[in-house]
């Protein structure tokens, strides 16, 4: 029976362990934390966007770069397969806006529990508080792993699925790059992906906590003559440091390389109204307000905290009477409402990113097996690979699919030998 060690108790590692055990291997899963799935428990604000109810090709399109690398893994374990797996484990699922799939309970813990129970049923030995210090090799094979406490664990195949470097409090501290660099394997620097944006100036702090649920975000690249690099309808959030929320996280994946002032976010706060219809609405509101102040007359059109920002940017005093607003001033206000602009200074720290870009160079990996090409029995899966996707359940899908393929391949390695 093939002895396989899986390093990392996240979604990719747990799925790899299950896959290898299901193929008949004896599997030991090593997790540096005191419990499995620590990061998985907080994904999707604790609800866990398990996957996206789409075809594999749609997942590939949701990857900014290197998406074709995933074709084999996604075809072997599709989004439909992921959904069927969790339903079979007793976790009812539901599909929400954007085909995002969640547990009906809205509890990420149910996903972690299902995986944990499946590991127990498959006979996988789980060792917690076991952080790997190094991979031991001989010739072109990995012979086992050495833990930080000095323990050596032999193996006929090793799967590394330790994640990236986002949310380091959950154990993701870039161990993958360290372990692979020690073996001479090429890696890419870790950097944030799906991360909030820093905007300077007083306006975002003034609107801190305001969530625009139906707005359009367009991002332009000023170094390319204002070329549009992203546009989508959805939800965003104003914070004390700048911009966050689902729209912003998705947009951040398109903003590479990041340079202060290079990218500008254009927010259409009223995408349901054309400029002409918005102007008619403003005319009506100003006419009805007549002797009222501008600030008080706009409460039915704009969120309270957005009003002073929109007026200031339009060069209008909040106390100005509606009847005194000129046609030019009204049109300028309408333009501001349809195009609220923010120059981006940079990303928030890597530690705040939802996922990490960078990691193992994909040229080092055989996509048909998730095997490290230079080593006969070493495999990699999940976020530590240099591939990341937009929000919507795609990144967990990638973790599950690559983990599944790595586990199957590792089990085959022992048989071939």
For each residue, the residues with C-beta under 8 A, 3 or more apart:
1: 24 25 26 414
2: 20 24 25 26 156 157 410 411 413 414 415
3: 25 26 28 154 155 156 157 414
4: 17 20 25 26 27 28 155 156 157 158 159 407 410 411 414
5: 27 28 30 144 145 153 155 157 158 159
6: 13 16 17 20 27 28 29 30 158 159 161 407
7: 13 30 132 145 158 159 160 161 162 179
8: 12 13 30 31 160 161 162 163 382
9: 13 14 29 30 31 33 35 36 37 38 126 128
10: 13 14 36 37 38 39 40 161 162 163 382 383 399
11: 14 15 37 40 115 382 396 399 400 403
12: 8 15 16 161 163 381 382 383 399 400 402 403 406
13: 6 7 8 9 10 16 17 29 31 159 161 162 381 382 403
14: 9 10 11 17 18 29 36 37 115 116 118 119 403
15: 11 12 18 19 115 381 399 400 403 404 407
16: 6 12 13 19 20 159 161 379 381 403 404 406 407 410
17: 4 6 13 14 20 21 27 29 119 122 124 159 407
18: 14 15 21 22 115 118 119 122 124 407
19: 15 16 22 23 403 404 405 406 407 408 411
20: 2 4 6 16 17 23 25 27 159 407 408 410 411
21: 17 18 24 25 26 27 119 122 123 124 407
22: 18 19 122 407
23: 19 20 407 408 411 412
24: 1 2 21 411
25: 1 2 3 4 20 21 157 410 411 414
26: 1 2 3 4 21 123
27: 4 5 6 17 20 21 122 123 124 125
28: 3 4 5 6 124 125 126 127 153 155
29: 6 9 13 14 17 36 119 124 125 126 127
30: 5 6 7 8 9 127 130 131 132 145 147 153
31: 8 9 13 35 36 126 127 128 129 130 171
32: 129 130 131 132 162 171 175
33: 9 36 38 128 129 170 171
34: 128 129
35: 9 31 38 128
36: 9 10 14 29 31 33 112 115 116 119 126 128
37: 9 10 11 14 40 41 111 112 115 116
38: 9 10 33 35 41 42 170 171
39: 10 42 43 163 167 170 171 172
40: 10 11 37 43 48 108 111 112
41: 37 38 46 48 108 109 112
42: 38 39 45 46 108 167 170
43: 39 40 46 47 48 49 108 396
44: 47 48 49 102 108
45: 42
46: 41 42 43 106 107 108
47: 43 44 102 103 106 107 108
48: 40 41 43 44 102 103 107 108 110 111 396
49: 43 44 52 100 101 102 391 392 393 396
50: 82 83 86 93 101 102 103 111 393 396
51: 79 82 83 101 393 394 396 397 400
52: 49 58 59 62 79 98 99 100 101 392 393 394 397
53: 79 80 83 95 99 100 101
54: 58 59 79 99
55: 58 59 78 79
56: 59 60 71 74 75 78 79
57: 60 61
58: 52 54 55 61 62
59: 52 54 55 56 62 63 67 70 74 79 389 394 397 398
60: 56 57 63 67 68 70 71 74
61: 57 58 67
62: 52 58 59 67 389 390 392 394
63: 59 60 66 67 70 387 388 389 390 394 398
64: 67 253 254 256 388 389 390
65: 387
66: 63 69 70 362 386 387
67: 59 60 61 62 63 64 70 387 389
68: 60 71
69: 66 362 365 367 387
70: 59 60 63 66 67 73 74 367 387 398 401 402
71: 56 60 68 74 75 367
72: 75 76 367 368 405
73: 70 76 77 367 370 398 401 402 404 405
74: 56 59 60 70 71 77 78 397 398 401
75: 56 71 72 78
76: 72 73 401 404 405 408
77: 73 74 81 82 400 401 404 405
78: 55 56 74 75 81 82 401
79: 51 52 53 54 55 56 59 82 83 101 393 397
80: 53 83 84
81: 77 78 84 85
82: 50 51 77 78 79 85 86 397 400 401
83: 50 51 53 79 80 86 87 93 101
84: 80 81 87 88
85: 81 82 88 89 400
86: 50 82 83 89 91 93 103 111 114
87: 83 84 90 91 92 93
88: 84 85
89: 85 86 114 115 117 118
90: 87 114
91: 86 87 103 105 110 111 114
92: 87 103 104 105
93: 50 83 86 87 101 102 103 104
94: 101 102 103 104
95: 53 99 100 101
96: 99 100 101 102
97: 100
98: 52 392
99: 52 53 54 95 96 392
100: 49 52 53 95 96 97 392 393
101: 49 50 51 52 53 79 83 93 94 95 96 393
102: 44 47 48 49 50 93 94 96 106
103: 47 48 50 86 91 92 93 94 106 107 108 110 111
104: 92 93 94
105: 91 92 110
106: 46 47 102 103
107: 46 47 48 103 110
108: 40 41 42 43 44 46 47 48 103 111 112
109: 41 112 113
110: 48 91 103 105 107 113 114
111: 37 40 48 50 86 91 103 108 114 115
112: 36 37 40 41 108 109 115 116
113: 109 110 116 117
114: 86 89 90 91 110 111 117 118
115: 11 14 15 18 36 37 89 111 112 118 119
116: 14 36 37 112 113 119 120
117: 89 113 114 120 121
118: 14 18 89 114 115 121 122
119: 14 17 18 21 29 36 115 116 122 124 126
120: 116 117 123 124
121: 117 118
122: 17 18 21 22 27 118 119
123: 21 26 27 120
124: 17 18 21 27 28 29 119 120
125: 27 28 29
126: 9 28 29 31 36 119
127: 28 29 30 31 130
128: 9 31 33 34 35 36
129: 31 32 33 34
130: 30 31 32 127 147 151
131: 30 32 147 148 175
132: 7 30 32 135 145 146 147 148 162 175 179
133: 146 147 148
134: 145 146 179 182
135: 132 142 144 145 146 158 160 179 182 183 378
136: 142 143 144 145 146 152
137: 141 142 143 183 375
138: 141 143
139:
140: 374 375 376
141: 137 138 375 376 377
142: 135 136 137 145 155 157 158 375 377 378
143: 136 137 138 154 155
144: 5 135 136 152 153 154 155 158
145: 5 7 30 132 134 135 136 142 152 153 155 158
146: 132 133 134 135 136 150 151 152 153
147: 30 130 131 132 133 150 151 152 153
148: 131 132 133
149:
150: 146 147
151: 130 146 147
152: 136 144 145 146 147
153: 5 28 30 144 145 146 147
154: 3 143 144
155: 3 4 5 28 142 143 144 145 158 377
156: 2 3 4 377 413 414 417
157: 2 3 4 5 25 142 377 378 379 410 411 413 414
158: 4 5 6 7 135 142 144 145 155 377 378 379 410
159: 4 5 6 7 13 16 17 20 379 380 381 403 406 407 410
160: 7 8 135 176 179 180 378 379 380 381 384
161: 6 7 8 10 12 13 16 380 381 382 384 399 403 406
162: 7 8 10 13 32 132 171 172 175 176 179 382 384
163: 8 10 12 39 166 171 172 176 356 382 383 384
164: 172 174 176 190 355 356 357 358 359 383 384
165: 168 172 173 174 190 350 351 356
166: 163 172 192 350 351 352 353 354 355 356 383
167: 39 42 170 172 351 352 353
168: 165 171 172 173 351
169:
170: 33 38 39 42 167
171: 31 32 33 38 39 162 163 168
172: 39 162 163 164 165 166 167 168 356 383
173: 165 168
174: 164 165 177 178 190
175: 32 131 132 162 178 179
176: 160 162 163 164 179 180 187 359 360 380 384
177: 174 180 181 187 190 358 359 360 384
178: 174 175 181 182
179: 7 132 134 135 160 162 175 176 182 183
180: 160 176 177 183 185 187 360 364 372 380
181: 177 178 184 185 187
182: 134 135 178 179
183: 135 137 179 180 374 375 378
184: 181 374
185: 180 181 360 361 364 372 374
186: 360 361 363 364
187: 176 177 180 181 358 359 360 361 386
188: 357 358 359 360 361 386
189: 358
190: 164 165 174 177 350 356 357 358 359
191: 256 350 356 357 358
192: 166 195 252 347 348 349 350 352 353 356 357
193: 252 253 353 354 355 356 357 388
194: 249 250 252 253 353 354 355 388 390 391 395
195: 192 249 252 347 348 350 352 353 354
196: 239 241 242 243 244 248 249 252 347 348 352
197: 242 243 244 248 251 252 255 265 344 346 347 348
198: 241 242 344 345 346 347 348
199: 203 204 241 242 243 265 342 343 344 345
200: 343 345
201: 204 342
202: 205 206
203: 199 206 207 309 313 342
204: 199 201 207 208 238 239 240 241 242 243 342
205: 202 208 240
206: 202 203 305 308 309
207: 203 204 210 238 303 305 306 309
208: 204 205 238 239 240 305
209: 237 238 239 305
210: 207 237 238 303 305 306
211: 235 236 237 238 245
212: 215 235 236 237 238 267 269 303
213: 235
214: 233 234 235 271 272
215: 212 233 234 235 236 247 267 268 269 270 271
216: 231 232 233 267 268 271
217: 230 231 232 234 236 247 248 251 265 266 267 268
218: 228 230 231 265 266 267 268
219: 228 229 230 231 251 254 255 263 264 265 266
220: 226 227 228 229 263 264 266
221: 224 226 227 229 262 263
222: 225 226 261 262 263 264
223: 259 262
224: 221 227
225: 222
226: 220 221 222 264
227: 220 221 224
228: 218 219 220 231
229: 219 220 221 254 255 263
230: 217 218 219 250 251 254 255
231: 216 217 218 219 228
232: 216 217 247 250 251
233: 214 215 216 271
234: 214 215 217 245 246 247 250
235: 211 212 213 214 215 245 246 247
236: 211 212 215 217 243 244 245 246 247 248 267
237: 209 210 211 212 243 244 245 248
238: 204 207 208 209 210 211 212 242 243 305
239: 196 204 208 209 242 243 244
240: 204 205 208
241: 196 198 199 204 348
242: 196 197 198 199 204 238 239 342 344 345 348
243: 196 197 199 204 236 237 238 239 248 265 342 344
244: 196 197 236 237 239 248 249
245: 211 234 235 236 237 248 249
246: 234 235 236 249 250 391
247: 215 217 232 234 235 236 250 251
248: 196 197 217 236 237 243 244 245 251 252 265
249: 194 195 196 244 245 246 252 253 354 391
250: 194 230 232 234 246 247 253 254 390 391 392
251: 197 217 219 230 232 247 248 254 255 265
252: 192 193 194 195 196 197 248 249 255 347
253: 64 193 194 249 250 256 357 388 389 390
254: 64 219 229 230 250 251
255: 197 219 229 230 251 252 258 262 263 344 347
256: 64 191 253 357
257:
258: 255 262 263 344 346 347
259: 223 262
260: 344 345 346
261: 222 343 344 345
262: 221 222 223 255 258 259 344
263: 219 220 221 222 229 255 258 343 344
264: 219 220 222 226 341 342 343 344
265: 197 199 217 218 219 243 248 251 341 342 343 344
266: 217 218 219 220 339 340 341
267: 212 215 216 217 218 236 339 340 341 342
268: 215 216 217 218 271 338 339 340
269: 212 215 302 306 337 338 340
270: 215 273 278 301 337 338
271: 214 215 216 233 268
272: 214
273: 270 277 278 281
274: 277 278
275: 278 279 334 335 338
276: 279 280
277: 273 274 280 281
278: 270 273 274 275 281 282 334 337 338
279: 275 276 282 283 330 331 334
280: 276 277 283 284
281: 273 277 278 284 285 301
282: 278 279 285 286 301 330 333 334
283: 279 280 286 287 330
284: 280 281 287 288
285: 281 282 288 289 297 298 300 301 322
286: 282 283 289 290 297 322 323 325 330
287: 283 284 290 322
288: 284 285 297
289: 285 286 292 294 296 297 322
290: 286 287 321 322 323
291: 321 322 323
292: 289 296 297 321 322
293: 296 297 318 319 320 321 322
294: 289 297 298 311 316 317 318 319 320 321 322 325
295: 298 307 308 311 318 319
296: 289 292 293 299
297: 285 286 288 289 292 293 294 322
298: 285 294 295 301 302 307 310 311
299: 296 302 304 307
300: 285
301: 270 281 282 285 298 337
302: 269 298 299 306 307 310 337
303: 207 210 212 306 307
304: 299 307
305: 206 207 208 209 210 238 308 309
306: 207 210 269 302 303 309 310
307: 295 298 299 302 303 304 310 311 318
308: 206 295 305 311 312 318
309: 203 206 207 305 306 312 313 340
310: 298 302 306 307 313 314 333 336 337 340
311: 294 295 298 307 308 314 316 317 318 333
312: 308 309 315 316
313: 203 309 310 336 340
314: 310 311 329 332 333 335 336
315: 312 329 332
316: 294 311 312 320 325 329 332 333
317: 294 311 320
318: 293 294 295 307 308 311
319: 293 294 295
320: 293 294 316 317 324 325
321: 290 291 292 293 294 324 325
322: 285 286 287 289 290 291 292 293 294 297 325
323: 286 290 291
324: 320 321
325: 286 294 316 320 321 322 329 330 333
326: 329 330
327: 330 331
328: 331 332
329: 314 315 316 325 326 332 333
330: 279 282 283 286 325 326 327 333 334
331: 279 327 328 334 335
332: 314 315 316 328 329 335 336
333: 282 310 311 314 316 325 329 330 336 337
334: 275 278 279 282 330 331 337 338
335: 275 314 331 332 338 339
336: 310 313 314 332 333 339 340
337: 269 270 278 301 302 310 333 334 340
338: 268 269 270 275 278 334 335
339: 266 267 268 335 336
340: 266 267 268 269 309 310 313 336 337
341: 264 265 266 267
342: 199 201 203 204 242 243 264 265 267
343: 199 200 261 263 264 265
344: 197 198 199 242 243 255 258 260 261 262 263 264 265
345: 198 199 200 242 260 261
346: 197 198 258 260
347: 192 195 196 197 198 252 255 258 350 353
348: 192 195 196 197 198 241 242 352 353
349: 192 352 353
350: 165 166 190 191 192 195 347 353 356
351: 165 166 167 168
352: 166 167 192 195 196 348 349
353: 166 167 192 193 194 195 347 348 349 350 356
354: 166 193 194 195 249 391 395
355: 164 166 193 194 383 388 389 395
356: 163 164 165 166 172 190 191 192 193 350 353 359 383 388
357: 164 188 190 191 192 193 253 256 386 388
358: 164 177 187 188 189 190 191 386
359: 164 176 177 187 188 190 356 383 384 385 386
360: 176 177 180 185 186 187 188 364 365 372 380 384 385 386
361: 185 186 187 188 364 365 386
362: 66 69 365 367 385 386 387
363: 186
364: 180 185 186 360 361 372 373 374
365: 69 360 361 362 370 371 372 373 380 385
366: 369 370 371 372 373
367: 69 70 71 72 73 362 370
368: 72
369: 366 379 405 406 409
370: 73 365 366 367 379 380 381 402 405 406 409
371: 365 366 375 376 378 379 406 409 413
372: 180 185 360 364 365 366 375 378 379 380
373: 364 365 366
374: 140 183 184 185 364
375: 137 140 141 142 183 371 372 378
376: 140 141 371 413
377: 141 142 155 156 157 158 410 413 414 417
378: 135 142 157 158 160 183 371 372 375
379: 16 157 158 159 160 369 370 371 372 406 409 410
380: 159 160 161 176 180 360 365 370 372 384 385 402 406
381: 12 13 15 16 159 160 161 370 384 385 399 402 403 405 406
382: 8 10 11 12 13 161 162 163 385 398 399 402 403
383: 10 12 163 164 166 172 355 356 359 388 395 398 399
384: 160 161 162 163 164 176 177 359 360 380 381
385: 359 360 362 365 380 381 382 398 402
386: 66 187 188 357 358 359 360 361 362
387: 63 65 66 67 69 70 362 398
388: 63 64 193 194 253 355 356 357 383 395 398
389: 59 62 63 64 67 253 355 392 394 395 397 398
390: 62 63 64 194 250 253 394
391: 49 194 246 249 250 354 394 395
392: 49 52 62 98 99 100 250 389
393: 49 50 51 52 79 100 101 396 397
394: 51 52 59 62 63 389 390 391 397 398
395: 194 354 355 383 388 389 391 398 399
396: 11 43 48 49 50 51 393 399 400
397: 51 52 59 74 79 82 389 393 394 400 401
398: 59 63 70 73 74 382 383 385 387 388 389 394 395 401 402
399: 10 11 12 15 161 381 382 383 395 396 402 403
400: 11 12 15 51 77 82 85 396 397 403 404
401: 70 73 74 76 77 78 82 397 398 404 405
402: 12 70 73 370 380 381 382 385 398 399 405 406
403: 11 12 13 14 15 16 19 159 161 381 382 399 400 406 407
404: 15 16 19 73 76 77 400 401 407 408
405: 19 72 73 76 77 369 370 381 401 402 408 409
406: 12 16 19 159 161 369 370 371 379 380 381 402 403 409 410
407: 4 6 15 16 17 18 19 20 21 22 23 159 403 404 410 411
408: 19 20 23 76 404 405 411 412
409: 369 370 371 379 405 406 412 413
410: 2 4 16 20 25 157 158 159 377 379 406 407 413 414
411: 2 4 19 20 23 24 25 157 407 408 414 415
412: 23 408 409 415 416
413: 2 156 157 371 376 377 409 410 416 417
414: 1 2 3 4 25 156 157 377 410 411 417
415: 2 411 412
416: 412 413
417: 156 377 413 414
